[in-house]
Amino acid sequence: MGRGKAISEFERGQVKALHHEGVSKQKIAKALKRTVGLVTNCLKRGPDLAPGVSTGRKVKHSDATARLIRRKASNTTASASRLKEDLNLDMSERSVSRVLNTSEHLQYSRMALRPQLKVADKAARLQWAHDRMAWKEQWSRVIFSDEKKFNFDGPDGWDYYWHDLRKQKKIFAKRNFGGGSVMMWVGLSRDYKAQMYLIDGNLDSAQYQTLLNTVMLPLHVQVAAKYRDGAIFQQDNAKPHTARATQNWLQEHGIAVLPWISRSPDLNITENLFGIICRDVYKDCKHYNSQPELRDAIVLAWQNISPEVIGKLVDSMPERVFEVINKNGGYTRF
């Protein structure tokens, strides 16, 4: 927020008169439409301060220093304290943060969590996207699915940095499966949403087949009945999904499976849904002390996701495909 206009001689006289009559500083500030801090400074400095002189805090850094701080923050993931140290600044950490907060291009953001892409990964993503450039109605037939673990104390990897809004978001590598207290599976299409399935312990091929039979197969029947060409099932390349027993189950039930490329969470809309669920489950820094408590919160968050949200995510698939092509197999902004 910018500094207010300097206090006038007339206002100083009003402050003095009202204070002499025993009026509180809060009421004086309200009467003059000024801040309590300005009234306090006016009373502290007395009649020696010339009219028209601002009582606001003076900036202790130059414009050049501010530009240096913003430029450094734009090109690194350094915190305000680290910027102060690296640039050898004669100013407080709070002042550095104030400079960053006043920039229209910088925003304190959480890093995107994505696996590191190798050359072969980019080539596979690019070919996958080229093969589906013409897909439109086909995306409505796809049943997207995935699993996620939730911790009692919140999701892992909430690393923040100063993000330049004019640049691509920074990412860093992570393992596909981290620790957690409760694991959930979701499945959904453009028109239907499966019942959430909460997984006990570690997921293996046998339990995954039970999951598919219990919640995925009914969803598959619904989607297949609506579209002449049937449903397409999407799953990633986790071991329970690619196990021979799982593949046999899918073939026996006539399930068409969408070929999937590794290291591509940005192409699976369930990742966006998990983000929505996380914000709901952990809002206001909510922590959990038991599995039943966390499970109830997850189920409620899943139920609260509207068909409109799911529809927009499915409708974003053609844009995701073309963005992969435009980035030569690199990550999209999704």
N, C-alpha and C positions, 0 to 999 in steps of 0.2 A: 504494500500500500504506500502511495506517495505521501510526502510530508504536507501538512495543511498550511494555509497561508499564515503569514506572520501576524501576531496579535497587534491590534491598533492601540493608539493612545486612549481612545474613548473606551475600548474594552478593558484596558488596564484600570481605568478609573472605576468602571463598573465592578470589576473584581474586588478592588480595594474597598469600595463602599459596601458591597454586599457582605464581604468578609467581616468588616467592622460591625455590621448589624447582627453578626452571629449566624449567618446563613452557611450551611455546609458546602464543602467544595463540590460534592456531587450535584447539589441543587444549583450552584453557580454555573457549573459546566452545562447543565441541562438548560438553564435560562439563556445562556449565551450561545448554545449549540456548539460548544467546544468540548475538548476532551478534559477529563479530570487531571491528566498529566500536565496539560498546558496550564491549567489553573494553578496547580501545585507549583510548577516552575515559576509562574508569575509571582506568586506570593513569596517564594523562597528568594528570588533575585531582587525583589523590592524595586524601589523607584530609580535605581541606578541604571537599569537596563533601558536603553533607548527604545522608543516606540518603533514598531516595524521590524525589529530584529527577531528572527525565528527562534523559538525555544526548543525546536526539534534537534535530534541527535545529528551531529555532523558526520559526513561520510569520511572514513579514514583511509580510503583507497582511491586510486585514480581509475579513470575509465580504461586505461591500458591494462591495469592489473585485473580489472573485471573481465576484460576480453581474454586475457591469458588464462584465467580460471575456467571460463566457459569453454575455451578451445581445448584445454587439457581434459576436462570432464567429458567432452564430446568424443575424444579419441581413446579413452581408457575406461576402466570400470572402478576407478579409485573413489573412495569415500571422501567426504569433506575434510576429515582429519588427515587422510593420506595426501590429499591435494595441498593442504597447508604445509605438510612436511616436504613433499617433493618439490614444491615451488619456492620453499624457504620464505614464506609470506610472514610479514610482520602484522598479523591480524589474527583474530580469534577464529576457532573452528565455526562458531555460530555466525560470524561475519561471512565466512566462505559459503556456508549454507544459504545465507541470505542472498548472496550474489547469484547462486545457482537457482534459487527459487524465483528470482525476478526475471529469469530468461524465458522468452516465449518459445524457445526451441528445445529446452531441456525438461524432462519429466522423470521423476523418481520411479523406476519401473522394476518389476521382477523379471529376471532372466528367463527366456524360453528354455524349457528342458527338452532337448532333443539329442538323439544319438549322433555321433560324428559320421558324416557321409564320406565314404571313400570314392575313388574314381569309378569302380565297378558299381557301387550303389547308385551313383548319379546316372550312369548309363542305363541301368535297369529301370530306374524311375522314368527316365526320358522315353524309353521304349514302351513302357506301360501306358504312359500318357498319350503317346502317338496312337497306340492301338485303340484308345477310347476317346479320340477327339470328336467323333460324331455322336457320342452318346448323349441322349437327352432323356427320353422317356425311360430308358433302361435303368437310370439311377433310382427311379421310383420302385423298381422291382428288387433292388438290392436290400438284403437284410444285413445291416452293419452290426458288428458285435465286438466285444472286448471285455477283459477283466481288469479290475483295479483293486489295489490294497489301500486301506485307510488306517492311519495310526490314531491312537487315542489323543495325541497332542497336536495333530494337524499333519498336513501333507509335507513330504520331504521336498527340499530344494527350493525353498522360497528365498532366493538370493536376489537382492536388489542392487541397483546401480543407477547412475544418472543417464537416462536414455535421451539421445538427440532425436527429436521427432522427425528430423529430415533424413534419418538413416535407418537401415534395417536393424531390427532388434537383435541384440547379442544372444548367443546361445553357448552352452557348454555341454560336453558329453555326460551321459548318465547311464547307469545300468537299466535294462528294461524292467527288471523286477526288484523292488526294494523291500524293506521290512514293513510290516503292518499288522494290525490287530484283526481286521475284518476284510475279507475279499468278496467282491461282488461281481456278477456278470450281468451285462445288459445286452439286449438285442432289439433292434427297431428298424422300421422301414419308413417310407414317406407317409404311409397311411396308418400304420399300426405300431404299437409298442408292446413288447413282451413283458411278462411279469418278471420283476427282478429276482435273480437267483443268488442267494448268499451261500458262499462256498465254505465248507468246513475243512480246515487244515490246508495242506498243499494240494493243488489241483493236479490230478494225474489223468491218464487216458480213460480209465474206467469211470471216474466221477464226471469227466467231461462228457462222456457218452450219456450218462444219466441226465446231465444238464440239458444236452441237446434233445433228448427224448421228452423231457418234462416241459421245457419252456420254449425251445427253439422250433421244434417240430410243429406245434400248434400255430405258431406265428407263420411258419413257412406255408402251411395249408391256407391260411387267410390270404397271404400275398399271392400265392399261386392261383387261387380261385379268382382273383380280381384281374389278373393280367394273362392274356392269351399265351404269351411265351413263358409263363411261369416265373418262379422266384429264383434269385441268385443269392447264395449265402457267402458273406464275407467274413473271414477270420484271418488273424495274422499267423506268423510262422512259429509260434511257441510250440514246444515239444508235445504237449498234450493234443494240440491241434493237428500236428503232422505225423503223429504216431500211426503205425500201420493199422492197428485196431480201429482207430478213429476214422482213418481213410476208408476202411472196409465198411464201417457203419454208414458213412455218408453215401457210398456207392450203393449199398443195399437198400437205402431209403430213397434213392434217386435224387439226391441233393446236388444241384449244380453249384460249384464253388468258384468264386471269383479269384483268379490268380492274384497273389499278393506279393508285393516287393518288400524286402526288409528295410528297416530304419525309415519308416514312412508314417509316423503318427499324424502328420499334417494332412494326410489323405483319408484318415478315418474320422468321421464326424463324432464318434463316441468320445474322442479326446476332448472335444469342445463341451460335450455334455458332462463329462467328468469334472471339467473346470467349473461348470455351473453348479453341480452337486457339491463340490468342495466349498465353494463360496457360501452355499446355503448351510452345509453341515458345520462349518467352522466359523461362521459369522460371529463378530464380536469376540474373536479369539477364544471361542468355545472349546473346551477340553472335555474328554470323556473318561469315566472311571471303570466302565464295564463294557463288555461286548454287546449285551442286549440294548444298552442305552445308545451305543453308537449305531447298531443295526437299525433301530427304530428311526434314528435321525436320517440315515441313508435312504431308507424306504420312503419316508415322507418327502425327502428332497426329490427323489425320482418321480413320485406321484405328482409333484407340483410342476414338473416340466410340461409345458403346454404343447399341443399339436402344432401350433404356429411356430414355436421355436424349432421343433424338429423339421418342419417343412422348409424353413429358411436354410437350415444346415444342409439338408439333402439337395436343395436347389443351388447350393454353392459349389457342388461337385464339378460342373463344367468349367467354372472359373478356376478352381484348383488345378484341374488338368491342364488348362492353357497356361497357368502361371508356372507349372513345372516345366513346360516346354520353353516358355520365355526365359526361365532361369537356367536352361540347359541341364535340367535334372536336379537343380538345387532346391532348398527348402522354400516353401511358400510362406506367405504372411499368416496363414491360418493356424 
